[in-house]
Amino acid sequence: MATDTDFDVSQLSADEQQALQQYLDVTGQSVKDAVPLLERSQWNVQIAIAKFFDGEGPDLLAEAQAAQDAPPRAAAWHGSLLDTDDDQIRVASPRSRTGPAPRVVPQQPVSYQLPGILRILFAPLTITWSLFKAAFSFLAWLPQSLRLPFFATTIRRGLGRASSASATLPKEAAQRFRREFEEVYGSHGLPFFEGGQAQALDAAKRDIKFLLMVLVSPEHDDTDNFIRNTLLAPEVVSFITDAENNIIIWGGNVSDPEAHQVASEYSVVEYPFSCLVCLTPKEGSTRMGTIKRCSGPMSASVYLGELRNAINKYAPELAGVRAEKAAQEHARNLRSEQDSAYERSLARDRERARQRREAEAAAAAAEKRALEEAEAAARLEELRRQWRKWRATTIAPEPTDKNSVRLAINMPPSSGAGRIIRRFSGETTIEELYAFVECVDLLQEQTLDEKVEKPEEYEHKYGFRIASLLPRETFEPTNAITIAQAMGRGGNLVVEEIIPGEEDDEEAEEEEEEE
């Protein structure tokens, strides 16, 4: 809800705040001016909106209350002005209140259906009228040079009345008036408002401009002369179209229902008729008043002088209202920009907080994962040590018979064992040879514990490979092949450490070679 620094909206009830919001959405008025008007309307939104657009009438209840509270009127003074000083004479001359400027909303025409018998009886008359109207419609399309002035005027008047019956939308009526005006008087330069009188009045009130309403009657003999020599005079057109004068011009033909209703509301008795309307701030912040009425034929200089005097009289007041509205709009835009900047700042803070929470959660997850991996690695290393101790107790001692296989094993530099020469039984499997190399340090230390058990749910993986030198052949740890089958009576072997990731590369190379 829009707020104002001069009024605290939180003091209102929920229903009053809802009514205020609905009123502001329609009128765009400031809160400090809207609340008193709603209070005077008993917080009825429809009544308040009607007062905003149509102006407020006299409050009978307030006038009665003021009459009761007013002090008694002083007795009339019957002395002579010759017995008084000039300083004692006080003459009050307040500016008379301007006339109201009604907002006219045209009513939709209501068609009545005659009973069946009457329709049959009046059928010949209806057909005759249709043929007559069709004939005049045909004559209306003739070129201007082929029409007699009298018949042209008659046709134009008749068509104006006939077409008014079908006018249902104010915008269509305004467009038709402008089109017919240009057909008769050519290009004129007057920017007629393309909308109804109510829309033109609302635009003048919203934009704080003057509304010049021009009503013409095709039945009046002075209409053509007024339009050609007064309304379309170059100085009048220049004055109306000057942007500094802030004039909205609306025109209507009283043959149309809307213009006829406007003429009735403004009590027009003589044509052509012009009326100048604007806001009257001193009589009410939302009141539209009639500041000038011009009836009947007049010269362009007189017409222009009347308009200029009225506009010069009220222009300073409207300029002040326009400046106040601009200041309010600037303050509203500034508050909106501040609110937008605040929301963007909150969004950035929320985004930073979200990123910080995600980073903290990711760091915590990574720390937890690293801890779990470290615990798993420590557990795996413990199981590996237990397995080596157990496996060292299962390795057969070195045989002494002549049928044994003599192997020279070159250990990797990182082990520090150097070159080991040992005999193995011919029935020793390749896997047992791997186990010997894995546990050679424990066998050399001779600190074996016979009570060590094999760890459960543990599958040992050797981090090295054993290969022969010449010819080079790699032996995999398996129990299906003995060292006698693989190496005969003896051989030179080398132990190569497996670098992590090297096995995957070798497997990929082997697959490529096979392909």
N, C-alpha and C positions, 0 to 999 in steps of 0.2 A: 504494500500500500504506500502510496505517495505520502510523504510527511512534510511538514512545514516547521521551520524553526520557531515560529510565533505561536504554535498551538501544539499541545501534547495530545496525540490521538489516543494514547493509552487510557485517557480519562473517560473515553466513550465505552459504552457497552458493546457486546459482540454484534448485536443487531444493528446498532448505530454505526459501527465501523463497516459492516457489510453494506449498509445503505450509502454511506459516504463513498465507498469504493465504486459502487455502481454509478453514483452521480458523477464522480470524477472521470470514469471511463467514457461517459457520454459527452460531458461538457468540457473537460480539461481545465476547469477552474482551479484556482489555488485553494488550499485547505482553509486558510483563514477567512476567505470569503464564502466558501461552500458551507461551512458548519453553521453560521448564523442563518443562511437561507434555508437549510434543512430544518433548523429549529423552528423557524417561522412557518414551515410547511408541515410541522408535526412529524418530521422524519419520513414523510411520504415521498419516495423518489420520483414518482410520476408527476406529482404536483410541483416539486422543486424544479424538475427539468422544464415543465411548462412555464413556470415563472422565469427561468433563466432565458428561454428563447422568446417568450411573449412579453416579458416585463411584468412587474408586480403591480397589482391594483391596490387601491386603498384598503388598509386593514381596519375594518369597522370596529372590531373588538379593541384594538389598540387606540383608535380615536376616541371611543367611548371612555376608556380608562383614562386617557389623557384629559378629557373634558372634566372628569370627576376630580382629578388631581390638580387641575389648573387653578391658580389663584383668582379671586374675584376680579372682574374687569373694572378698571377705574371709571369713575363717572365722566360723562362727556364734558368737554370744556367749551363754554360759550363765549369766551372773551374775544376781543378783537385782536387781529394780528398787528394792529398799530400800537397796542399796548405791550408788545413783547419785543425782546431783542432778537437779533438774527441768530444768536447762539442758542436760543431756546427752541428754535424750530428744527424738528427732526423729521425728515421725509424718508421713508423706507421704500426703496424701489428694487426689490429682488427680481431676478430674471424669471419671467413667467415660465411655467412648466411646459415642456414640449408635449405635443400630442403623441399618443402611442403609435407604435409601428407594428401592427398585427402580423403574425406569421401565418400565411395562408397555405393550408394543405388542401388541394382540390379533392372534392368528393367524387367517387366513381358514379357515373350515370346509371340510373336504375331504369331498366326497360320493363314495360308493362305489356302483358299479352291480353289482347281482347278475347272475350268468349268466342266460341266457334261460330255462333250465328252472326255476331257483329263482324267478325272477320270476313264472312261471306258477303254481308251487305256492303261493307266498305272496300271490297276487293277492286271494283272499277276505279274508285278514287285512288287507291294505292298504286294501281298500274299506271294511271295517268300521271301521278307524281313521279314515279320512277322514270317514265319516258321524258317528262319535262326536265328532270335533273340530268338525264343522260344527254339531252340535246344541249343544255347549257355547258355541260362538261366538255362536249365536243367543241363548242365555240371557244372555250377557254384555251384550247390548245392552238388556236389560230395565231399566226404571227401578229405582232403588235401593229404593223402597218395596215393590216386588213380589218382591224376593229375600229368601230366608231367609239369616241371617248365615252359617250353615254352608255353604250352597251358594254364597253369594257369595264366601266365602274359597276354597272349592275351585275355583270357576271362575277366580278371579283367579290362583291358583297354577298351575292347568293352562295357562291362557293365557300366563302368564309363561314357562313352560318351552317351550310351543309357539312363541311369538314369538321366543324366544332363538335358535332354529335359523336364523331368517332375518336376524338382526342381523349385518351385515357391516361397517358403518361405525360407529366410536365416536361420532360426532356424532349419528347416528340413534338409537343406544342411549341417549345422554344425553337427547335430546329426548323419547324415549318414557318414560324414567324420570320426567322432570319432569312430563310430561303425566299419567301414571298417578298420580303423587304428588298432583297438584292435584285429580284426579278423586276420590280417596279422602278427602283431608284438607282440600280447599278452598284458598282463598287463604291463604298462609302467610308470605310476605315473605322467604323464604330465596333468595338469588340463586345457585342451582345453576349451576355452570360447564357451558356447553353445548359439550362436547367430551369427548374421551377422557381417561383418566387420564394418559397421556403428555403430552398437550397442557396439561393443568392443571398437571402438575409442571414443565413447561418455562416456563409463565407465571409460576408462583411463583418459579422460579429467576431468570428474566429481570427481573421486577419486584421481587425481593427481598421476597417476602411469605410468609405462612404458608399452607400448604395443609391444610385440614381435609377428610379423606376419611371418608365415612359409608357403611358397607356394611350392608344390611339383608337379612334372609332371610324370605320369606313363610311358611316352614315353622316359624319360631320363634314361640312364643306371646307373648313379651314385646315383639315388634316394634311392635305397634300402641300399646301403653302407652308405650313409650320415645319414639316419634315424637310422640304427642299431648301427653304430660305433661313430657317432658324436652327433646327437640330443638326443639319448637315452643313451648316456654315463652317468654313475652314477654321475660324478662331474657336468655335465651339468644339469641333472635333479635336483640334489640337489640345484644348484644355482638358477634355474628358480623357484623352489617351495619354496625357502626361503622367508618367509613373509617380512623380512627386506629389500629385494631387490625390493618389490612392482612391480612385473611383472605380466602382464596379457598376456597369450599366446593364439593366434588365428591361426588356421591352415586351409588350403584350398587346394583342388585338382583342378588344372587348367582345368580339364575336366568339372567342374561345371561352370555354367554361372557366378555366383558371383565371384568366385576365378579368373576366366578368365578376368573379368572386372577389378578386383583389379590389376592383373598383367599388364593390359594395362595402367591403371592410373599411376602405379608406374614404367612404362617403364622397365619391367623385360625382359632381353635378355638371361639370363643364369639360369639354374636350377641345384640343388635346391636353393631356394632364401629365405633369412631371412632379415627382416627389423625391426629396433628398432625405435619406435616413442614415443614422449613425448611432454609435453608443453615446449615452449621456452620463458620463461618470458622476457628475455632481447630483444627479437625480437617482442614481442607482448604478452600482458597479456592473450590472448585467442588463440594464434596461436599454432597449433600442427605441429611439424617439424620432419623430418626424420633425426635422429642423427647417424644412422649406417645402412649400407647395406652390406650384405654378400651374394655373389653369387658363385655358383659352389661348388665342393667338397673341404673339408678342414678337418683337424684333430680336435679332440675334444678339445685339448689344445689351438689351434689357435682360434677356434670358441668361446671358453669360454673367452679367453683373449680379443678378440674384444668386446664381450658383456660387460665384466667387466670394461674395459677402458671407454666405452661410458657411462655406468651407473654411474661410479665414477665421470665422468666429469660433469654430469648434476644433480646428486643427491643432492648436496648442494642447488642449485637453487630451485629444486622441494621441498626440505625440508622447505625452506623459504616460498614458496607459500603455502605449506601445513599448516605451522604454522600460516600464515596470514589468511588462510581460517578458520582454527580452532578458531583463535581469533575472526574473524567476526561471525562465527557460535555461539561461546560462547556469544558474545555481543548480537546477535540476540535472542538467547535463554534467555539471561538475560532480554532483553527488553520484550520478550514475557511473561516471568514469572512476570516481574513487571507489565505489562499490565493486566495479569490475576489476580495478587494480587489486583491491583487497581479496576478491575471490581468486584472482590469478595467483596472488601471493600465497593464499591458503592452499591452492592446488599445487603450487611448487613445493611448499612445505610438506604437504601430504605425500607428494611424489618422493621427496628426499627421505622422509620418514619411512616410506615403503621400501625404497632402495636400501636404506640403512638396515631395516629389519631383515630384508632378504639377504644382504651381505652378512649380517650377524648370524642368520640361520644357516647360510652356506658355510661360513667359517666354523660354526659349531658342528655342522654335519661333517665337514672335512676333518676337524679335530677328532670327532668321534670315530670316523672311519679310519683315520690314521692310528688312533689308539687301538681299535679293534684289529687292524692289520698288524700292529706291533705285537699285540697279545697273541694273535694267531701265529706270527712268525716265531715268537718266543716259545709258544707251545709246540710248534713244529720242530724247532731246534732241540727242544727237550726230548721229544719222541725220537728224533734222529740220533741223539747221543745214547738214549736207552737202547735203540735198535743196534747201534754199532757195538755197544758193550755185549748185548746178547749174541750178535752175529759173530763176534770174535771168539766166543766160547764154543762155537760150532765148527770152527775151522780145524781140519785134521792136521796133525803135526807133520813135519817134513819127513818123507820116507827115505830109507837108506838103501833100498834094493836097487839092482842094476836096471830094472825095467821102468824106472821112474823117468819123468820128463824134466830135463834141465832147461830153465828159462832165465834169461837175463832181462830184467824189467827196468827200464829207465823212467824213474819217477819225475813228475813235473817239478820245476824249480821252486815253486811256492811251498812244496811239502818239506823240502830240506832233507829228504831221505836219500837223494842221489840215485845210484844204480844198485839194484838188489838182484842177487843171483840166488835162486832157490829151486829145489826139486819139488815136483808135484807128482802125485799118482796119475797114471794114465787115464784113470776113470774120473778124474776131477773135471767137473763141468766148467764151462766158460763163466757161468754165474758165480761159481765158487771162487774162480780166479778174480773176478771183480770184487767179491767180498773180501778177499785177502788184501787187495790193493786198498780198499776202503778202510780196513782195520789194521793196516800194517804198523801204524804208530802204537796202537794198543798192544799188539803182539810183541813189539820190541820192548815196551815198558814192562811187560809181564805183570800187569796189575789187574788181571781178570777176576771177576767175581762170578762164581758158578751159580749164584742164586738170582742173577738177573733174568727177568722174564721178557718174552717178546711183547712189545707194545701192541695193544689191540687197535683195530681200525686205522692202521698206519701202513702205507705202501711206500717203501723206500725207492727213491730215484737216485741213480748214480750221476754225479756231476762231472764225469770224465768218460773217456772212451779208450779202449785198448786196441792198438793196431800193430801189425808187423812192419818191419822196415823194408826188407827186400824179399820178395816184391811186397808192396804196400797193400795191406788188407785189414780192414776194420772188422773187429769181432764184437758182436752184440751180446749183452748178458742174457744167456739162455741156458736152460738145463737140458736141452735136447742134444747138445754137441759137447763132446769131451775135448780136452786139450790135446790128447793123443790124436784124435781125428783131425783136428784143425791144424796142429803144428808138428806132428810126428814126434821125433825123439827130442826135440829142443828148438829153441829159436830166440831171436832178439825182439823184444817188444818195447813199445813206447806208450806211456800214459799221457793223454792229452786232455787238458781241462776243457770243458764245454762252456763257452761264453753264452750268457742268456740271450736268446734271439738267434743264435747261430744255427740251432737245429732247424728252425723254421725256414731260414734261407737255404740250407742244404736240401731240405725236403722239397722246396720249390724248384731248385735247380735240378733235382732228380726227376721231378715230374715233367719239367720242360724237356730233359733229355729223352725221357720215355716217349713223349709226344713226337 
